[in-house]
């Protein structure tokens, strides 16, 4: 874990130096991915050069607000909480009028992610910060992300780390000094774009998903071979089908370290 962390840290520092960025910005959601990116950035660049935004909506839990604030306090970087719900409400009304119908739920979910991306890029333009995208390799492989939303950014520091490995990396980082509240590691992953939403409502459990992805991406096994290795055939079929169907998203994502 130490080698992985130091490799990511050095790559992020080198990327910023080569591209002339001293300060970085990211959306701190209260979830594990953004938490890890914020701590990694503080380790790589110094806490004084890290800025985070908690962009809350009506679906943002009090737990997420508390976790985001705690992470900033533990690591000493600049953190701001803003309410974007009024903007979402206005855009919903605008779209309903423009479309002559009420927007679908997927439209409204993606609208939240894209509004956050828009705000991050506005801050980047205003202050010269490099925006860090917080997506992981599991999400990228399955297209579990919003183009022009949470995929906004100049670099994806954990874009080559599978989600299940990220949990282990987080536990290791805390052994080096408390940087993450335990609840950000133990809580069920959620994008919080709709009531009660959880990642595993859409995806297989990350341990299963990542094991299949590793066999497919790294070992180049086919569906039948992966199923023979001990995985449910239907799950394997879904994962590989999803991987292929969302290739267009990966073509448009920020470079992963």
C-alpha positions as CSV (number, residue, x, y, z in Angstrom):
1,X,0.0,0.0,0.0
2,X,2.8,2.4,0.8
3,X,4.3,1.9,-2.6
4,X,1.0,2.6,-4.3
5,X,0.4,5.7,-2.2
6,X,3.8,7.1,-2.8
7,X,3.6,6.4,-6.5
8,X,0.3,8.2,-6.8
9,X,1.6,11.1,-4.7
10,X,4.7,11.6,-6.8
11,X,2.8,11.4,-10.0
12,X,0.3,14.0,-8.9
13,X,3.1,16.3,-7.8
14,X,5.0,15.8,-11.0
15,X,1.9,16.4,-13.1
16,X,1.1,19.7,-11.4
17,X,4.7,20.9,-11.6
18,X,5.0,20.1,-15.3
19,X,1.8,21.8,-16.1
20,X,2.4,24.9,-14.0
21,X,-0.2,24.3,-11.3
22,X,0.5,25.1,-7.6
23,X,-3.0,24.7,-6.2
24,X,-5.8,22.2,-6.8
25,X,-9.5,22.0,-6.3
26,X,-12.0,19.2,-6.0
27,X,-15.5,18.5,-4.9
28,X,-15.5,16.9,-1.5
29,X,-18.7,14.8,-1.2
30,X,-18.3,12.9,2.0
31,X,-17.6,9.7,0.0
32,X,-14.4,7.7,0.0
33,X,-13.2,8.6,-3.5
34,X,-13.1,12.4,-3.0
35,X,-11.8,11.9,0.5
36,X,-8.9,9.9,-0.8
37,X,-8.1,12.4,-3.5
38,X,-8.2,15.3,-1.1
39,X,-5.8,13.6,1.3
40,X,-3.5,12.5,-1.5
41,X,-3.4,16.0,-2.8
42,X,-2.5,17.4,0.6
43,X,0.3,14.9,1.0
44,X,1.6,15.6,-2.5
45,X,1.3,19.4,-2.7
46,X,0.9,20.6,0.9
47,X,-2.4,21.3,2.7
48,X,-2.2,25.0,1.9
49,X,-2.5,24.3,-1.8
50,X,-5.7,22.1,-1.6
51,X,-9.2,23.6,-1.9
52,X,-12.4,21.6,-1.6
53,X,-16.1,22.4,-2.2
54,X,-19.0,20.5,-0.7
55,X,-21.8,21.3,-3.1
56,X,-24.9,20.1,-1.3
57,X,-28.4,19.4,-2.5
58,X,-31.6,18.2,-0.8
59,X,-30.2,14.7,-1.2
60,X,-27.0,15.3,0.6
61,X,-27.0,13.7,4.0
62,X,-26.0,15.3,7.3
63,X,-23.4,12.5,7.5
64,X,-21.8,13.6,4.3
65,X,-21.6,17.2,5.4
66,X,-20.1,16.2,8.7
67,X,-17.6,13.8,7.1
68,X,-16.4,16.4,4.5
69,X,-15.9,19.0,7.2
70,X,-14.0,16.5,9.4
71,X,-11.7,15.6,6.6
72,X,-10.8,19.2,6.0
73,X,-10.2,19.7,9.7
74,X,-8.0,16.6,10.0
75,X,-5.9,17.6,7.0
76,X,-5.9,21.4,7.3
77,X,-7.0,22.4,3.8
78,X,-9.4,25.1,2.7
79,X,-13.0,23.9,2.6
80,X,-16.2,25.6,1.6
81,X,-19.8,24.4,1.8
82,X,-22.3,25.8,-0.7
83,X,-26.0,24.9,-1.4
84,X,-26.6,24.3,-5.2
85,X,-30.3,23.2,-4.7
86,X,-31.7,26.6,-5.8
87,X,-29.7,26.3,-9.1
88,X,-31.0,22.7,-9.7
89,X,-34.6,23.8,-9.0
90,X,-34.3,26.7,-11.5
91,X,-32.7,24.4,-14.2
92,X,-35.5,21.8,-13.6
93,X,-38.1,24.5,-14.3
94,X,-36.2,25.8,-17.3
95,X,-35.8,22.3,-18.8
96,X,-39.5,21.4,-18.2
97,X,-40.5,24.5,-20.2
98,X,-38.0,23.8,-22.9
99,X,-38.9,20.2,-23.3
100,X,-42.6,20.6,-22.8
101,X,-42.5,17.8,-20.3
102,X,-41.1,17.0,-16.9
103,X,-37.4,15.9,-17.0
104,X,-36.8,12.2,-16.3
105,X,-35.1,11.2,-13.1
106,X,-31.8,10.4,-14.9
107,X,-31.8,13.9,-16.3
108,X,-32.2,15.4,-12.8
109,X,-29.5,13.1,-11.4
110,X,-27.0,14.0,-14.1
111,X,-28.0,17.7,-13.8
112,X,-26.7,17.7,-10.2
113,X,-23.4,16.2,-11.2
114,X,-23.0,18.5,-14.1
115,X,-23.8,21.6,-12.0
116,X,-21.0,20.5,-9.7
117,X,-18.6,20.1,-12.6
118,X,-19.6,23.6,-13.9
119,X,-19.0,25.2,-10.5
120,X,-15.6,23.5,-10.1
121,X,-14.5,24.7,-13.6
122,X,-15.7,28.3,-12.8
123,X,-13.5,28.3,-9.6
124,X,-10.7,26.9,-11.7
125,X,-11.1,29.8,-14.2
126,X,-11.4,32.4,-11.4
127,X,-8.5,31.3,-9.3
128,X,-6.2,29.2,-11.5
129,X,-6.7,25.9,-9.7
130,X,-6.3,22.5,-11.3
131,X,-9.5,20.6,-10.9
132,X,-9.0,17.0,-9.8
133,X,-11.5,14.4,-11.0
134,X,-12.3,11.9,-8.2
135,X,-13.4,8.8,-10.2
136,X,-11.9,5.4,-9.6
137,X,-11.1,2.6,-12.1
138,X,-14.2,0.5,-11.2
139,X,-16.5,3.4,-12.1
140,X,-14.6,4.2,-15.3
141,X,-14.8,0.6,-16.4
142,X,-18.6,0.4,-15.9
143,X,-19.4,4.0,-17.0
144,X,-20.8,4.7,-13.5
145,X,-20.2,8.4,-13.8
146,X,-21.6,11.5,-15.5
147,X,-19.9,12.9,-18.6
148,X,-19.2,16.6,-18.1
149,X,-20.1,16.2,-14.4
150,X,-18.0,14.2,-12.0
151,X,-15.7,13.4,-14.9
152,X,-14.7,17.1,-15.1
153,X,-11.0,17.7,-14.3
154,X,-7.5,18.0,-15.6
155,X,-6.3,14.7,-14.0
156,X,-7.8,11.7,-12.2
157,X,-5.4,10.9,-9.4
158,X,-7.1,7.6,-8.4
159,X,-8.4,6.7,-11.9
160,X,-6.3,3.6,-12.1
161,X,-7.3,2.3,-8.6
162,X,-10.1,-0.2,-8.3
163,X,-12.7,0.7,-5.6
164,X,-12.1,-2.4,-3.5
165,X,-8.3,-1.6,-3.5
166,X,-9.2,2.0,-2.5
167,X,-10.8,0.8,0.7
168,X,-7.6,-1.0,1.6
169,X,-5.5,2.0,0.7
170,X,-7.6,4.2,2.9
171,X,-7.1,1.9,5.9
172,X,-3.4,1.9,5.3
173,X,-3.2,5.7,5.0
174,X,-4.9,6.0,8.4
175,X,-2.1,3.9,10.0
176,X,0.3,6.7,8.9
177,X,-1.7,9.3,10.8
178,X,-5.4,9.9,11.1
179,X,-6.5,11.5,7.8
180,X,-9.9,9.9,7.3
181,X,-12.9,9.5,9.7
182,X,-13.6,5.7,10.0
183,X,-17.2,6.3,8.8
184,X,-16.1,7.4,5.4
185,X,-14.4,4.0,4.9
186,X,-17.2,1.9,6.4
187,X,-20.3,3.6,5.0
188,X,-22.1,2.2,1.9
189,X,-20.9,4.1,-1.2
190,X,-23.5,6.4,-2.7
191,X,-23.6,9.3,-5.2
192,X,-26.5,10.8,-3.3
193,X,-28.3,12.0,-6.4
194,X,-31.7,10.5,-5.4
195,X,-33.4,9.3,-2.2
196,X,-31.7,6.3,-0.6
197,X,-29.4,5.8,-3.6
198,X,-26.6,3.3,-3.2
199,X,-23.9,2.2,-5.7
200,X,-24.9,-1.4,-5.3
201,X,-28.4,-0.7,-6.5
202,X,-26.7,-0.4,-9.9
203,X,-23.5,-2.3,-9.6
204,X,-22.5,-5.7,-8.2
205,X,-20.7,-5.6,-4.9
206,X,-17.3,-4.0,-5.5
207,X,-15.3,-7.0,-4.4
208,X,-17.1,-9.1,-7.0
209,X,-17.1,-6.4,-9.7
210,X,-13.4,-5.7,-9.3
211,X,-12.4,-9.3,-9.3
212,X,-14.3,-9.8,-12.6
213,X,-12.8,-6.6,-14.1
214,X,-9.3,-7.6,-13.1
215,X,-9.6,-11.0,-14.9
216,X,-11.1,-9.3,-17.9
217,X,-8.8,-6.2,-18.2
218,X,-5.6,-7.6,-16.8
219,X,-5.7,-11.3,-17.6
220,X,-7.8,-10.9,-20.8
221,X,-10.1,-13.8,-20.0
222,X,-13.4,-14.1,-21.8
223,X,-16.9,-14.5,-20.3
224,X,-16.8,-18.3,-20.1
225,X,-13.3,-18.4,-18.6
226,X,-14.2,-15.9,-15.9
227,X,-17.4,-17.8,-15.0
228,X,-15.4,-21.0,-14.7
229,X,-13.1,-19.2,-12.3
230,X,-16.1,-19.1,-9.9
231,X,-18.3,-16.2,-10.8
232,X,-22.0,-16.1,-11.6
233,X,-22.5,-16.2,-15.4
234,X,-25.2,-13.6,-15.5
235,X,-23.1,-11.2,-13.4
236,X,-20.1,-11.7,-15.6
237,X,-22.1,-11.1,-18.7
238,X,-23.6,-7.9,-17.3
239,X,-20.1,-6.5,-16.3
240,X,-18.5,-7.2,-19.7
241,X,-21.5,-5.9,-21.6
242,X,-21.5,-2.8,-19.5
243,X,-17.7,-2.4,-20.0
244,X,-18.1,-2.5,-23.8
245,X,-21.2,-0.3,-23.9
246,X,-19.5,2.5,-21.9
247,X,-16.2,2.7,-23.8
248,X,-17.3,6.0,-25.3
249,X,-17.3,7.5,-21.8
250,X,-13.7,6.3,-21.1
251,X,-12.6,8.0,-24.3
252,X,-13.6,11.4,-22.8
253,X,-12.4,11.0,-19.2
254,X,-9.4,12.9,-17.8
255,X,-6.1,11.1,-17.8
256,X,-5.6,8.7,-14.9
257,X,-2.4,8.7,-12.9
